[in-house]
């Protein structure tokens, strides 16, 4: 199986937004996000993300089919609730790059595509003069009733990439889980990597 991972540019971004929305809905439906996706929300979210100055959108292709994607943009373009925990700890959001989703269909995992996603996004962060990169991951209790027995968190992978949890760097993000009547807030823990 030969997978091509590359950065999308120009008209490619707009053309891919529908596919990316469906990919996010499919991947985030699983634990730990349990996201009950909405195509209209996804289209708006991705269009806003792609329009941010210095944003990068990376996609993995199996032929012409998008099977994975990752996004990143300067933290100054993110929502206030995403920036607030950093400002509260005196961290300079002007030189911080935020990594959004990194989603890949299960059958394509284990081929170093996740590393390629980080490589592209970190390269963009360095090109934009960032002094640190970060992302947020949902916090779930160890005994969550929907946690699969086979579930393995990505903590070891992220740690090997140089990221670490920063105590107190937590935000909240709302989405609708499967089985919920509407959105509820979920705690999101930030992981941070500082660049020399």
VOGU-3710 file (C-alpha; in Angstrom, 3 decimals, decimal comma):
1> xxxxxxxxxx> 0,000/0,000/0,000  1,604/3,251/-1,159  0,358/6,361/0,637  1,305/9,867/-0,450  1,388/12,534/2,266  1,558/16,132/1,137  0,577/19,653/1,977  -2,518/20,985/0,248  -2,322/24,407/-1,340  -4,580/26,848/-3,162
11> xxxxxxxxxx> -7,657/25,375/-4,784  -6,778/21,901/-3,445  -7,815/23,011/0,034  -11,336/24,041/-0,930  -11,779/20,940/-3,052  -10,804/18,685/-0,147  -12,943/20,223/2,623  -15,918/17,914/2,111  -13,716/14,810/2,242  -11,911/16,128/5,307
21> xxxxxxxxxx> -15,190/16,805/7,103  -16,342/13,221/6,532  -12,965/11,908/7,671  -13,111/13,888/10,919  -16,647/12,661/11,595  -15,627/9,035/10,992  -12,426/9,037/13,046  -13,661/11,148/15,963  -16,764/8,966/16,360  -14,522/6,416/18,092
31> xxxxxxxxxx> -13,258/6,569/21,674  -11,960/8,803/23,227  -13,840/11,590/21,395  -17,137/9,780/20,720  -18,099/12,669/18,457  -21,572/12,700/16,941  -20,464/14,662/13,888  -22,342/17,320/11,998  -21,410/17,969/8,355  -22,522/21,634/8,411
41> xxxxxxxxxx> -20,394/22,387/11,485  -17,437/20,565/9,980  -17,612/22,508/6,721  -17,653/25,829/8,575  -14,873/24,794/10,964  -12,546/23,578/8,224  -13,150/26,568/5,959  -12,337/28,927/8,848  -9,211/26,931/9,686  -7,958/26,818/6,117
51> xxxxxxxxxx> -8,438/30,586/5,752  -6,227/31,442/8,756  -2,953/33,139/7,832  0,002/30,702/7,860  -2,265/27,691/8,402  -1,178/24,341/6,987  -3,391/21,452/5,929  -1,719/18,101/5,247  -3,461/15,121/3,678  -2,652/11,443/3,187
61> xxxxxxxxxx> -3,810/9,998/-0,123  -4,430/6,423/-1,181  -4,624/7,138/-4,887  -7,072/10,030/-5,137  -8,831/9,172/-1,858  -8,024/11,191/1,268  -7,518/8,714/4,133  -5,958/11,014/6,709  -5,418/14,687/7,459  -3,791/17,075/9,900
71> xxxxxxxxxx> -4,023/20,825/10,450  -2,019/23,529/12,193  -2,123/27,319/12,491  -0,716/30,064/14,706  -2,361/30,121/18,132  -3,316/33,778/17,654  -5,932/32,598/15,143  -7,559/30,158/17,583  -10,596/30,758/19,769  -10,144/32,786/22,952
81> xxxxxxxxxx> -10,783/29,756/25,172  -7,871/27,953/23,475  -5,480/30,872/24,028  -6,529/31,719/27,592  -4,666/28,948/29,502  -1,361/29,998/27,902  -1,882/33,683/28,592  -2,744/32,819/32,210  0,648/31,125/32,594  2,508/33,970/30,915
91> xxxxxxxxxx> 3,260/32,040/27,726  3,572/34,088/24,534  0,728/33,053/22,220  2,227/35,231/19,473  5,014/32,657/19,032  2,930/29,557/19,616  1,666/27,205/16,900  -1,442/25,126/17,505  -1,916/21,686/15,982  -5,537/20,815/15,298
101> xxxxxxxxxx> -6,683/17,340/14,433  -4,517/14,518/13,208  -6,960/11,927/11,878  -6,248/8,718/9,997  -8,503/5,815/9,098  -7,666/2,746/11,240  -6,541/0,523/8,370  -3,780/3,009/7,465  -2,209/3,321/10,901  1,222/1,970/11,768
111> xxxxxxxxxx> 2,874/3,226/8,557  4,533/6,361/10,006  1,877/8,611/8,471  1,326/10,207/11,888  5,023/11,126/11,980  4,703/12,725/8,541  1,771/14,794/9,796  3,898/16,098/12,674  6,896/16,700/10,383  4,908/18,908/8,006
121> xxxxxxxxxx> 3,242/20,865/10,801  6,450/21,375/12,767  8,198/22,581/9,596  5,453/25,162/9,088  5,714/26,271/12,719  9,482/26,766/12,420  9,061/28,634/9,117  6,651/31,001/10,883  9,079/31,658/13,745  7,205/29,738/16,448
131> xxxxxxxxxx> 9,047/29,059/19,687  6,695/26,242/20,706  4,065/23,923/19,256  1,104/22,431/21,059  -2,081/20,429/20,748  -4,960/19,482/23,039  -6,237/15,976/23,811  -9,496/15,092/25,519  -9,262/13,945/29,149  -11,220/10,777/29,933
141> xxxxxxxxxx> -11,360/8,808/33,192  -9,526/5,481/33,185  -12,778/3,674/33,948  -14,848/5,332/31,203  -17,646/2,864/30,338  -17,099/3,201/26,577  -13,328/2,717/26,665  -12,469/-0,352/24,529  -10,334/-3,029/26,148  -7,901/-2,711/23,231
151> xxxxxxxxxx> -7,563/1,082/23,482  -3,977/2,375/23,591  -3,506/6,130/24,159  -1,069/8,085/21,988  0,932/9,361/24,955  4,074/7,338/24,146  4,053/8,522/20,524  3,627/12,152/21,536  6,361/11,882/24,171  8,806/10,466/21,606
161> xxxxxxxxxx> 8,047/13,454/19,403  9,185/15,741/22,246  5,790/16,776/23,620  4,882/16,833/27,296  1,814/17,584/29,391  1,976/20,985/31,074  0,098/20,920/34,404  -2,659/23,510/34,469  -2,760/23,964/30,703  -6,318/22,753/30,262
171> xxxxxxxxxx> -9,170/24,199/28,235  -12,730/23,116/27,514  -14,327/22,406/24,175  -17,947/21,533/23,513  -19,260/18,865/21,173  -22,108/16,398/21,015  -21,248/12,824/21,898  -23,173/9,849/20,619  -26,068/9,385/23,032  -26,153/13,022/24,170
181> xxxxxxxxxx> -29,088/15,348/23,512  -26,796/18,273/22,794  -23,272/19,566/23,233  -21,431/19,300/26,538  -18,060/20,709/27,538  -15,085/18,343/27,675  -11,763/19,046/29,378  -8,815/19,150/26,979  -5,219/18,768/28,186  -2,494/20,643/26,320
191> xxxxxx> 0,763/19,013/25,288  3,653/21,365/24,500  6,996/21,184/22,718  9,416/24,088/23,075  11,857/24,860/20,265  15,377/26,006/20,986
//
